[in-house]
């Protein structure tokens, strides 16, 4: 009897080595996850740090985080559409439309910032609902619908801001989002609270699974995860709390940029939605096999419309962040390479273009890769043409890894 109980306990709490072996088996089976993005990020940072030591300075680190914030947030929304095997080519200019609405309400109408922000996000909801309804109810491919919207929204931005007019944003709250920092003590406090909350959730989850007789992670593995989070977060907060101003007596630049906890909160919310709710499970099911999901009783049309609503709403948030960083809105807000970088960020991070596989974290990893390429090559003096070529090559490589991983998974029976 004691031997049986001992065996059951071991089955319920596999060792760290067993978890490592399981992860290695999944990788060999084609489930690469975020591994390529993490590997690429390490290689890029190493190369740029060697060639340009200024890449590793505290000031450049903070600039990296704010530089890629808008693209990363838009990519987070695109993950939901890509999970269904769809695409939204209008997300860039949708962010521009929402940013224009924000700027007009703040300046011309003189409304409070929270009203303007609410109106901008509501506009994103309406855009997403409209695009999703056209795709699902009329059966027009999302590529065509969103390409048409891409052109239409580009014109709408010009109409909203009257041609080439630049609308300056002076609201202090909006400007603070991408231009101000948290007090150093608050940055440390948020990190401690986050690590404690993460550790508590991990322990609670393990306990619940153990009570139900399910396999749970060993305490040692949980400790490694919590320790890794504390170490990486601690290093980030430490470097961001370094004074980056050349004249701290006039203005201090020490502290975590406000946009960083904003992105972290969005990550936590959408990760919870995808991993812990019926909506998330249904979204993955539809992305994996829409017909099977429909036969299982899932409202496929509703899921698709919801995904487009989330995508456009996040595009609105990205537009607000972009307007904050630029302190203005102009005809190029949401245009240029914003969409390309956002789609690239989601795919480079590990979200599949074929649907059914992806996480919101992928957008952050991929957005960081794109920002590192843009920033590092800028420090090295390369032109925009070279940056585009390198980013395009990285995107093609990521898509190739995704395709090969799917073939490997199909061959090994994991998909």
C-alpha positions in Angstrom: 0.0 0.0 0.0 2.8 2.5 0.9 4.5 1.7 -2.3 1.4 2.5 -4.2 0.9 5.8 -2.4 4.5 6.8 -3.0 4.1 6.0 -6.7 1.0 8.1 -6.9 2.7 11.0 -5.2 5.5 10.9 -7.7 3.0 10.9 -10.5 1.3 13.9 -9.1 4.5 15.9 -8.6 6.9 15.2 -11.4 10.5 16.4 -10.8 12.1 19.3 -12.5 14.1 17.0 -14.7 10.9 15.3 -15.7 9.4 18.6 -16.7 12.6 19.5 -18.7 12.5 16.1 -20.5 8.8 16.7 -21.3 9.5 20.2 -22.7 12.4 18.7 -24.8 10.0 16.1 -26.2 7.5 18.7 -27.1 10.2 20.8 -28.9 11.4 17.7 -30.8 7.7 17.0 -31.7 7.4 20.4 -33.3 5.9 22.5 -30.4 8.6 25.2 -30.5 6.5 27.8 -28.6 8.4 31.1 -27.9 11.8 29.4 -28.0 12.8 30.8 -31.4 11.8 34.3 -30.3 13.7 34.1 -27.1 16.8 32.7 -28.9 16.6 35.4 -31.5 16.3 38.1 -28.8 19.3 36.8 -26.9 21.4 36.7 -30.2 20.3 40.2 -31.3 21.0 41.8 -27.9 24.4 40.1 -27.7 25.4 41.3 -31.2 24.2 44.9 -30.6 25.8 45.0 -27.2 29.2 44.0 -28.6 29.0 46.3 -31.6 27.5 49.2 -29.8 28.0 49.2 -26.0 25.6 52.1 -25.7 22.9 49.6 -26.5 23.0 48.3 -22.9 22.7 51.7 -21.2 19.7 52.4 -18.9 18.5 55.2 -21.1 18.4 53.0 -24.2 16.7 50.2 -22.3 13.9 52.6 -21.3 13.7 53.9 -24.8 13.3 50.3 -26.1 10.3 49.7 -23.9 8.5 52.9 -24.9 9.6 52.7 -28.6 7.8 49.4 -29.2 4.9 49.9 -26.8 2.2 50.9 -29.4 3.2 48.2 -31.8 3.2 45.6 -29.1 -0.3 46.5 -27.9 -1.7 46.4 -31.4 0.0 43.0 -31.8 -1.6 41.7 -28.6 -5.0 42.4 -30.3 -3.9 40.8 -33.5 -3.1 37.5 -31.7 -6.9 37.0 -31.2 -7.6 37.3 -34.9 -4.6 35.2 -35.9 -5.7 32.4 -33.5 -8.7 32.0 -35.8 -6.6 31.8 -38.9 -7.9 35.3 -39.9 -6.0 38.5 -40.5 -6.8 42.2 -39.8 -4.9 44.5 -42.2 -6.7 47.6 -40.9 -5.4 47.5 -37.3 -2.8 50.1 -38.0 -5.0 52.8 -39.4 -7.8 51.7 -37.1 -5.5 52.9 -34.3 -5.0 56.1 -36.2 -8.7 56.7 -36.5 -9.2 56.1 -32.7 -6.2 58.3 -31.9 -7.7 61.1 -34.1 -11.0 60.8 -32.2 -9.1 61.1 -29.0 -7.2 64.2 -30.1 -10.3 65.9 -31.5 -12.3 65.4 -28.3 -9.4 66.6 -26.2 -8.6 69.7 -28.2 -11.5 70.9 -30.3 -14.2 69.7 -27.8 -12.3 70.2 -24.6 -13.6 67.0 -23.0 -11.9 65.3 -20.1 -9.2 62.7 -20.9 -11.3 59.8 -19.6 -14.2 60.7 -21.9 -11.9 61.0 -24.9 -10.2 57.7 -24.0 -13.6 56.0 -23.6 -14.8 57.3 -27.0 -11.6 56.2 -28.7 -11.9 52.6 -27.3 -15.7 52.6 -28.1 -14.8 53.5 -31.7 -12.4 50.5 -31.8 -15.3 48.3 -30.6 -17.6 49.6 -33.3 -14.9 49.1 -36.0 -14.2 45.5 -34.8 -17.8 44.6 -34.6 -18.4 46.0 -38.1 -15.4 44.1 -39.7 -16.2 40.9 -37.8 -19.9 41.0 -38.9 -19.0 41.6 -42.6 -16.5 38.7 -42.5 -18.9 36.2 -40.8 -22.3 37.2 -42.1 -21.4 38.0 -45.7 -18.6 35.4 -46.0 -16.1 37.8 -47.5 -12.5 36.8 -46.6 -11.0 38.8 -43.8 -8.0 39.7 -46.0 -10.3 41.5 -48.5 -12.5 43.1 -45.9 -9.6 44.5 -43.8 -7.7 45.5 -46.9 -10.7 47.6 -47.9 -10.9 49.0 -44.4 -7.2 49.8 -44.5 -7.7 52.1 -47.4 -11.0 53.5 -46.0 -9.5 54.3 -42.6 -6.5 55.9 -44.1 -8.9 58.3 -45.8 -11.0 58.7 -42.6 -7.9 59.8 -40.7 -7.3 62.5 -43.3 -10.9 63.7 -43.1 -10.9 63.7 -39.3 -7.8 65.8 -38.9 -8.5 67.9 -42.1 -5.7 66.8 -44.4 -2.2 67.5 -43.3 -3.1 69.2 -40.0 -1.2 68.1 -36.9 -3.2 68.1 -33.7 -1.1 68.7 -30.7 -2.1 66.9 -27.4 -1.5 68.8 -24.2 -3.5 66.8 -21.7 -1.0 65.9 -19.0 -2.6 62.5 -18.2 -2.5 61.3 -21.8 1.1 62.6 -22.3 2.2 60.8 -19.1 1.3 57.4 -20.4 4.3 57.1 -22.8 6.5 60.0 -21.5 6.5 59.8 -17.7 7.9 57.3 -15.2 6.7 55.8 -11.9 8.5 56.9 -8.7 11.4 54.4 -8.1 9.8 53.2 -4.8 6.5 52.5 -6.6 8.3 50.5 -9.2 9.9 48.2 -6.6 6.6 48.0 -4.7 4.7 46.8 -7.9 7.4 44.3 -8.6 7.2 42.8 -5.1 3.4 42.7 -5.2 3.6 41.0 -8.6 6.0 38.4 -7.6 4.1 37.6 -4.4 0.8 37.4 -6.3 2.4 35.1 -8.9 3.8 32.8 -6.2 0.5 32.7 -4.5 -1.4 31.8 -7.7 1.1 29.1 -8.6 0.9 27.5 -5.1 -2.9 27.8 -5.1 -3.1 26.1 -8.5 -0.8 23.3 -7.4 -2.9 22.8 -4.3 -6.2 22.7 -6.1 -4.8 20.1 -8.6 -3.4 18.0 -5.8 -6.8 18.0 -4.0 -8.5 16.8 -7.2 -5.9 14.1 -7.7 -4.4 15.7 -10.8 -0.7 16.0 -11.6 0.7 19.2 -10.2 4.0 21.1 -10.5 6.5 20.3 -7.7 7.4 23.1 -5.2 10.9 23.2 -6.6 9.7 24.0 -10.1 7.4 26.7 -8.7 10.3 28.1 -6.8 12.4 28.3 -10.0 9.7 30.1 -11.8 9.1 32.6 -9.0 12.9 33.1 -8.7 13.3 33.7 -12.4 10.5 36.3 -12.4 12.0 38.0 -9.4 15.5 38.1 -10.9 14.5 39.3 -14.3 12.0 41.8 -12.9 14.5 43.0 -10.3 17.2 43.6 -12.9 14.7 45.5 -15.1 13.5 47.7 -12.3 17.0 48.3 -11.1 18.2 49.6 -14.5 15.1 51.6 -15.1 15.5 53.3 -11.7 18.9 54.5 -12.7 18.9 58.3 -13.3 18.8 58.8 -17.1 18.7 62.6 -17.1 21.8 64.6 -17.8 20.5 67.3 -15.5 18.5 65.6 -12.7 18.2 68.9 -10.9 15.8 70.2 -13.6 14.1 66.9 -14.6 14.4 63.4 -13.4 14.1 60.4 -15.7 14.5 57.7 -13.1 11.8 55.1 -12.8 9.8 52.5 -14.7 8.0 54.1 -17.7 4.2 54.2 -17.0 3.5 52.4 -20.2 5.2 49.3 -18.9 2.7 48.4 -16.1 -0.1 49.3 -18.6 1.2 46.6 -20.9 1.7 44.2 -18.0 -1.9 44.7 -16.9 -3.2 44.1 -20.5 -1.0 41.0 -20.6 -2.5 39.6 -17.4 -6.1 40.3 -18.4 -5.9 38.8 -21.9 -3.8 35.8 -20.7 -6.5 35.1 -18.1 -9.2 35.4 -20.8 -7.4 32.9 -23.1 -6.2 30.4 -20.5 -8.9 30.5 -17.8 -12.2 31.2 -19.4 -14.6 29.3 -21.7 -14.2 32.0 -24.2 -10.5 31.3 -24.5 -11.0 27.6 -24.9 -13.7 28.2 -27.5 -11.4 30.5 -29.4 -8.6 27.9 -29.6 -11.2 25.3 -30.6 -12.5 27.5 -33.5 -8.9 28.2 -34.6 -8.0 24.6 -34.6 -11.1 23.3 -36.5 -14.0 25.6 -37.0 -16.3 22.9 -38.3 -15.7 20.6 -35.4 -16.2 23.6 -33.0 -19.5 24.4 -34.7 -20.7 20.8 -34.3 -19.7 20.9 -30.6 -22.1 23.7 -30.1 -19.8 26.7 -30.2 -21.1 29.8 -31.9 -18.3 30.3 -34.4 -19.7 33.6 -35.8 -19.9 35.1 -32.4 -16.3 34.0 -31.6 -15.0 35.6 -34.8 -16.8 38.9 -34.2 -15.5 38.9 -30.6 -11.9 38.4 -31.9 -12.2 41.3 -34.3 -13.7 43.5 -31.5 -10.8 42.7 -29.2 -8.3 43.3 -32.0 -9.7 46.8 -32.9 -10.1 47.7 -29.2 -6.5 47.0 -28.6 -5.6 48.9 -31.8 -7.4 51.9 -30.1 -5.3 51.5 -27.0 -2.2 51.3 -29.2 -3.3 54.5 -31.0 -3.7 56.3 -27.6 -0.1 55.2 -26.6 1.3 56.3 -30.0 -0.5 59.7 -29.7 0.9 60.0 -26.2 4.5 59.2 -27.3 4.3 61.7 -30.2 2.4 64.3 -28.2 0.3 64.7 -31.3 -1.8 63.1 -34.0 -1.0 63.5 -37.8 -2.0 61.8 -41.1 0.8 59.1 -40.5 -0.5 58.0 -37.1 -1.1 54.3 -37.4 0.3 54.2 -40.9 3.8 53.7 -42.3 5.2 50.4 -40.9 2.9 50.1 -37.8 0.7 47.3 -39.2 3.6 45.4 -40.7 5.5 45.6 -37.4 2.5 44.6 -35.4 1.7 41.5 -37.5 5.4 40.7 -37.6 5.6 41.0 -33.8 2.8 38.5 -33.2 4.2 36.0 -35.7 7.8 36.4 -34.6 6.7 35.8 -31.0 5.3 32.4 -31.9 1.6 33.0 -32.9 0.8 30.8 -35.9 -0.6 32.2 -39.1 -2.6 29.0 -39.5 -4.7 29.5 -36.4 -5.1 27.6 -33.2 -1.7 28.4 -31.6 -0.6 31.5 -29.9 -0.5 33.5 -26.7 -0.7 37.2 -25.8 2.9 36.9 -24.5 4.0 36.2 -28.0 3.1 39.7 -29.0 5.3 41.1 -26.2 8.3 38.8 -27.2 7.9 39.6 -30.9 7.4 43.3 -30.2 10.6 43.3 -28.2 12.5 41.6 -31.1 11.2 44.2 -33.6 12.1 47.1 -31.2 15.6 45.6 -30.7 16.2 45.4 -34.4 14.9 48.9 -35.0 16.8 50.4 -32.1 20.0 48.5 -32.5 20.4 49.1 -36.2 19.5 52.7 -35.6 22.4 53.0 -33.2 24.7 51.4 -35.8 23.7 54.0 -38.3 21.9 51.7 -40.8 19.2 53.2 -43.1 15.5 52.4 -42.9 15.9 50.2 -46.0 18.3 47.9 -44.2 16.1 47.8 -41.1 13.1 46.8 -43.2 15.1 44.1 -45.0 16.4 42.6 -41.7 12.9 42.8 -40.1 11.3 41.1 -43.1 13.9 38.4 -43.1 13.3 37.7 -39.4 9.5 37.6 -40.1 10.0 35.1 -43.0 12.2 33.0 -40.8 9.6 33.0 -38.0 6.9 32.0 -40.5 9.1 29.3 -41.8 9.8 27.9 -38.3 6.0 27.9 -37.7 5.3 26.0 -40.9 8.1 23.4 -40.3 6.9 23.0 -36.7 3.4 22.2 -37.9 4.7 19.6 -40.3 6.8 18.1 -37.6 3.9 18.1 -35.1 1.6 16.4 -37.8 4.3 13.8 -38.5 4.7 12.9 -34.8 0.9 12.9 -34.2 0.9 15.9 -31.8 -1.5 17.8 -34.0 
